[in-house]
C-alpha cells in the first residue's frame, strides 16, 4: 500500500513515460507515487520469456528505439544503451522470372549498385538520396524541439526553414511527394511504410494521419535511425524504474487507478488492489494512460471524436536458425538484421488498405520482420545461444481492430497469421515453420498479438499503439486557444484541468518509446 496519504504528484500508470516523469519529479525533491495496475512496471516496453522452457527474453510489444532523447538518458543517469543495426532494410522481390531484392546497407557505393541492379538505372538511388536528405534535415531541426516548450505551427515552420520539405510533410498528402520523387513501385512502398506503422491509413489520406505517423518515424535522434535496445525493451524500463526509486519515488504495482476527482487546486485518486480500495491526495496527477482512459477516470464521456483503432499484427518468434532466402545473393544475417519488408510494394499497400477498409482480410498482408538477436545477442540465454537460436519480430500492417470483431478475434488472428507467413514464405527457400524452435511442451515458438489482444492486456484503446492518431509536434490554433496560457499547455500535456496532466502517448508529442511526454509533463509541474 502507499506509504503516505498525500503526495506532491501521483502518476497513474508505470509505463516508460510515467517512470520518466516520476524520476524527474523525484530528483527535484517532490514526493512521488506511481500507481501501476499490473504486477510489474514497463507497460508496452517490456521483455519477457514468452515461450515455456526457453531462455530468450523477447521485447514482447514495443521493440525498437528511435525517439528517446539522449538528454533523458543523461539527465536521469540511466544505465541503458542502444546499438546500431548493420543494415537498414532488405526488400525481396520477384522480377524478370527470378528472385531478387533491394538491400539498403547505408554504404553509398553498395546501395547505388543495389538500386541499379533492381531498377535498371541510378535514378531511384539519386531520388532516394534527395528524399532522405530532406527527411534528415527535418529530423535535425524538429527532434530537438520535442523536449522544449511546444512551438506554434508558425514557429516550427520557421525552425524547419525549408518550405519544400514543410509542404511535403505538413501540408500535402505524403503520397504526392513519394510519387514525385520515385518511379519504382517497390521503392515507393518501402518509403511509405514509415507512414503506416500502427496507423490505418493510405498514401493520399486527406486527413494527413499518414504524414504525422511518417514524421515521427523519420526524426528520431535527429537522424531518423531506429536502434536496438541492448538487453531488450525491458532493460530501458527497468533502468527507469531504478532511477525513479533511487531518486525517492514510490512505485506500487497491483494498484489500479479507478477515479480522479479535482477541484482545480488539489486532486484525489482512487485505486483498487486485490485486498481492497483506497484513495490518495495529490497536488498534481499525471496520467500515463490514454485520453479515453482519463475521461473514464474523471467520470466523463470521451471527446466526441472517432474512436481509436489499432492496426497491426505483432508476431514474436524464436527460431532454430534464420531461414534461407530464395534470393541467394543476400546473406540471411544481413537480410534479417535490418527491416525485411514483405508484400510492401506501393500498390500492394494500397490494395491491402482497401480490402481491410472494406472489412476483408488482406489477400497479401504486408509486414516487416527483424532479428533483434543478430545485433544484440544478450537477450539469448546460454542454452539458446549455444543452440544457435535467433529471435524474429514481425509487425503486420493494415490489420485494423475491426477485422477481429468476429468470435473475439481468435479465428481471424490465426487466418491472418497464416496468410502473413505465407507471404514471407514466398521469399524463403524453406518455410518459416520449419525453422521455428519448440517450447518445453513441444509447441512451435510463435505468438501473435492483435489490436484486441493489446487492448485486453495493456488497455490500449482499440489496441492503438499510440493511444490514437498522432499529432504534429506543434500547437494548432484550437489547442493554443484552449491551453496556451498554462504551463501544461506550453508543454503539450494539458487536459483542461490545472491539477491533471497527460504524460502518455496521448499527449501532443506522444507516441513511440520516447519518454518525451513524461519529460514534458514533469517540466510543466516544475514550471520549466
N, C-alpha and C positions, 0 to 999 in steps of 0.2 A: 504494500500500500504506500501511497505518497507519504513522505516524512513530514510535510507541512500542510497547513490548511490554506495558506496564501502564498502565491509566488509573484515575482515580477512578470514572468512570462510562462504561459503554458502552451506547449506545442502539441497539436493534435496530429499524430502520425510520425512514426520513426523511420520513414524512408530517407533517402540520402539528402533531400532538401531540408527536411526537418532537422536532421542531425547537423547539417551545416549551420542552420540558424541557431541551434542550441549551443554549438561550440563557440560561435562568435559572441552570443549574448553572455554566456557564462564567463568567457575570457574578459568581458567588460565588467564583470562583477555582479551581474544580475543573478537572482535566484530563479533557476530554470527547471521546469518539469516537462518531460516528454512522455506522452501517453501513447502507447502502441497496442493495437488490438491483437496482433499475433503474438506468438511466444518468442519471437526474435525480431530484431531490427533489420532494416535494409530495404523493405518494400519490394520493388521490382528489380533492384540491383543487388542480387544475392547469388551466392554459389551454393551448390547442393550436390550431394551424391545421389543422383537421380535414379540409378539402376541398382537394384539389390545385389549386394555381394561384390560390387565393383568399387574401385578406389579412385575414380576420376571425379573431380569437382567441377561441374559444368555451370556456366553462367545461365541459369535456367530461363530467365526472361530477358532483361537488357544484357547486351553482350559486347559492345564496343564503346570507346570513349573518344569524343572529339571536342565537345562543348565545355568541358571542365576547365576553367581558367587556372593557369599555374599560380595566379595570385591567391586563390583559395587554398591550394595545396601548401603554399609558402606561409600564408597568414596563420594557418591552423597547425603548421608543423606536422603535416601528415606523412606517415611512413607508407608511401604509395608511389608506384611508378607505372608508366606505360611503356610499351615497346612498339617501335615502328614495324609495320609489315613490309616484307621484302618486295612484294608485288601489289600493285593497285587492284587490278582486275583481270579476269580472263573470261571471254565470252565465246563459247563454242558455236559453230555454225556448220551448215551443210550447203556447200556451193559447188556448182560445176560437177556434181556427182561425187564429190569427195568431202571428207570431214576436215574442217579447218577451224579457225577461230582467231580472236583478237586478244593478244596478251599485252596489257599495258603495265610495263615494269617501272616506269619512271626514268629509265635510261633513254635519253633523247634519240640516239642513233638506233638503238634497238627498237624503240617504239615507231620511229619513222619507217623502218623496214617492215614492221608488223602491219601497220596501216596500209602500206603499199601492197603487201602480199595479199591482204584481204580484199582491198577495194580496187586495185589495179593502178593506183596513182598516189601521189603525195598530197593531193588536195585535201582529203579528210584530216590528215595529220596536221596540216597547216591550220585548218579550221579549228581543230581540237586545241592547238596551242593558243590561238586567238581567244577562243571562248573561255578556256580555263585561265588564261591571263586576266580576263575580265573578272571572273569569279574570285581569283586571288586578290585582285585589287579591292573588291568588295569586302572580302574577308579581313584584309589588313586594316580597313577603315571602320568596319562595323563591329567586329568582335570586341575591341577594347571598350566599346560603349555599353556592353551588356552588364558590366559591373559599375556603371556610372549612373547618375540620375537619368531618368527616362527622357530622351530628347523628343522634341516635337518632330513631325514629319518634315517640316521645312529645315529644322536644324540637322536632322540626319541626312537629308539630301545634300545640304551644304558640306557636311562632313565627307560624304562619298565623293563629291566633286567630279562626277563623271555622269553626264546626262544620258549618254547612250546606255551605260550599264544600269542606271536607275530605271529608265523606261523599260528595259528588257526584263527586269525582275520585279519592279514595284508597280508598273503601270499597265503592262500588256500581258495577255496570257503567255505563259512560258513557251508554249508550242510555236509561237511566231518566231521567237529568237532561235529556237532549235532548228526550225525548218529553214531559216535564213542562213544559218551557219553550215549546216550539214546536209548532204545529199543521200548518204548511205543509211538504209533503214536500221541496220544493226547498231551503227554508231549513234544514230538519233535515240534509239531505245536505251542504250547504256547511259546517255546523259539524262534522259527523262526519269530514270528510276529513282534518282535522289528526290524527286518531287512527289513520289508515291509511297514513301515509307510510312506504313500505318495510316495512310490517308486515302480515302476512297474518292478519287477524282480523275481527271483526264487532262491532256495537254492544253486544251482550249477552254477549260472551265472559266466562265466569265467572273466567277467569284474570286479567282486568283488563290484559292486554297493550295493549289499545286505550287504556286510561286512561293508562298510562305513556307511550305514544307521544304522546298528546294533550298531556300536561303539558309535555313538552319542547318542543312546538311552540307553546305559548302563553305561555311565561315569559321568552323571550329578551329580554335588555336591561332586564328589569324591566317591559316593556310588551307583549311578545309580537309586536312588529313584525319583519317579515322584510325585510332591506335588500339592496341591490345592491352587490357589491364592485366598487369603481372599478378598472378595469383587468382585471376577471375574477378568478376564484379564484386563478389563478397569481400575481397581484400580492400576495396575502397570504402564500403560502408562499415566494415569492422574498424578501419582506421579512423573514420569519422566518429563512430561511437566511442572509441578510445579517447579521441581528442576532446569530445564533449564531456565525458566523465572526468577526465583529468583536469578540466577547467572548472569542475564543480557542478555540472549539470546532473540532474537526477533523471534516470531513464527507467520507466516501469513498463514491462511487457504484460500481455494478457489483460490490458486495461483498454476497453473500447469506449471512446467518447460517444455520448448519447445525446448531449444537448449543449447549447451555448446560450446564455442569457446575458444581455448587456444593457446598461443604462446610458452608455456613451462615455462613462468615466471609468468604470471598472467592469469586470465580467466574471461570470461563474460558469464553470464547465462541469457537466455531469458525466459520470463514467460508470461502466459496468464491468465487473470481474466475475470469475467463476464462483466467488464467495458472497457477492452482494453488490450494492451500489454505493456511490459516494459522490461528493462534489468538492471542487477546489476553486478558490477565488484567484483572480489574476488581474494585474494592471493591463496586460496585453495577452491576446490569444492569437497564435499563429497557426493557421490551418494548412497542413500539408496533405490535403485531400482535394478532391475535385470541387469546382463551384457548385455542382449539383449536390454533392455531399454536404457542403457548407450550408446550402439552403435548408436541407433536411435538419441539420443540427440547430439551425435558428428557428425551426418550425415554420418555414416559409415555403412557398412554391418556387421551383426553379425559374430562372429567367425564361420568358416565352420565346425561346429560340429553338432551332432544330435540335433534337436530342443528339448527344454524341454517339457516334457509331464507329467502333474499331474496324480495321480492315487488314487483317494479317493472319497467317498461319505460322506459328513458331514451332519448329521441329528440332529436337535435340537428339543426337545420335552418338554412340560410341562404336567405332569400327575397329576390326582386327587389323585392317590395312586400308590405305587410301585406294579407291578404285582406279583402274587403268582407264585412260581416255581413248576414244576412237581416233582423235587427233593425236597421232603418235609423235608429232613434232614438239609437244609440250609435256614436260615432266609434271605428274600429278602434284608433286611437292611445290611446284610453282603455281599451278592452276588453282589449288585449294588454299594457298597461303593468303591470297587476296580475296576479292569478292568474285565468285564464279556466277555469272549471270545465266539463267536458264529461261528460255521462252520469253525473253525480254526485248525482242525486236520492237520497233516503234509501232508497227501495225498490229503485232501480236498483243501489245499492251492495250491498244485501243479496242481490239476485239474482245479481249478478256474483260475490260471495263464494261463494255456494252452488254455482254452476256450476264455479268454479275448484277448490273443495274436492273436488268430485266428479271432478276430473281433466279437465274440459272447458274449452275456451277460452270466456271470457265472450262471450255474443252481442252485448252492448253494452259493450265495455271502457271503464271510467271512466278519465279522465285530466285533467290540468290543464296549461295552456300559459301561458308568459310570454315577453315580449320584453325581453331584457337591454339591447339597444342603444337602446331608447327612453329609458331612464333614464341609461345610460352609453354614449354613442357612441364613447368612446375605444377600445373593443375592435375597432372597424372601422378597417381601414387606409384610406389615401387613396382607393384605387380603389373599394373597396366603398362608402365614404361618398359619393363623387361619383355613384355609380350609384344611390344611394338604397336600398341593401340594408339588411335588418334581420335579426337573429338570432331564432330561436324555439327555446325549450326546451319539450319535452313530457315530462311524468312520468306514466306509466301506473300505475294501482293494480290490485290483485288479479291480479298476474301472477307467481304463485309459481314457484319454480325447477322444481317437479315437472312443470309444463306443458311444459317444454322438454327433457325427458329423451329424447324420440324424435329419432333422427338427429342427435344433437348440438345440437339446438335450432334449426338454421338454417331449416328449413321452417316450424316453428311461429312463429319470430320474424317471418317475412315475413307469415304469416297474421294474426298478432296486430297487426302494424303496419298492415296494410291495413284490418282491422276497426276499429282505433282511429282512423285517419284518416277512415274513413267516418263515424264518429260526429261528428267535428269538422266534416266537410263538410256534415253535415245542418243546421248552423247558419251556413254560409257562403254568400254569394251567388256564389261561384266556388270550384272545387275547390282545395284547398291545393296539389295537384300543379302547377297552372297558375302558381302564384306562386313556385315554387322556382327559385333560381338554379342554374347549372350550373358544374361544375368544369372544369379545363383539358382534360379528356378528354370533355367533353360529358355527364357523368353528373349526375343531379339531386343537389343538395347536401342529402342527408339520410342520417343513420346512426342505427341503433337498437342499444341495448345491453340484453341480458337479464341475469338473475342469473348464468347460466352464463358469459357474457362477463366480468362483473365478477370472478367467481371466478378465471377464467383469467388476466385481465390484472392484477388488483390483489391476488389471493389473499384476497379477502373470502370468508369461509366460507359456502358455499351462496349466494354473491352477496348476502349480507345487509349492507346499507349501515351497520348499527350493530354489526356483528360478532355479533349475537344480539339477543334481545329486551331492550329497555331495562328498567332497574330504577328504582324510585322513588329519589329523591335523598336517601336516609336509610339508616341501618344497621338491617336487620331483625335479629331475635334470633339466627338461625344465624350471620350474618356477625359480629355483635358478639361472640358467644361464641367464635368461632374466631380473630378478629383484633383484637378491641377493645383489647388491651393493647399493641399495637405502633404505631409511628409510621405504618407503611404502612396499618394497619387504621384508624387515626384519620383518614386521608386518603382511604380508599376505594380503595386501589390495591394491596392485599395479594394475595399469591399463596400464602401458607403457607411461603415460603422467605425468610428475612430479607434476603438479598442480591439478590433478584429481585422487581421491581415491575412492575405493569401500568401503562402510560401511554397506552393507546389506548382505542378506543371500548368495549372490553370491561370497562373499569373501572366502578365503581358509578355514577359520574356521567359516563359516556361517551356517545357518540352525537352525530352532527351535527358541524359545523365549529365547534368551541368553544375548543379549546386547554385546556379545563378539566382533563382527565386528565393532560396534560403538566405543567401548573402544579402540580397536586396531587401528582404523583409527585416532582417536584423539591422541593416543600416537605417531603415525607416524608424524602427523602435529607438535606435540610438541617436536619432536626429542628424544623421550624416547627410 
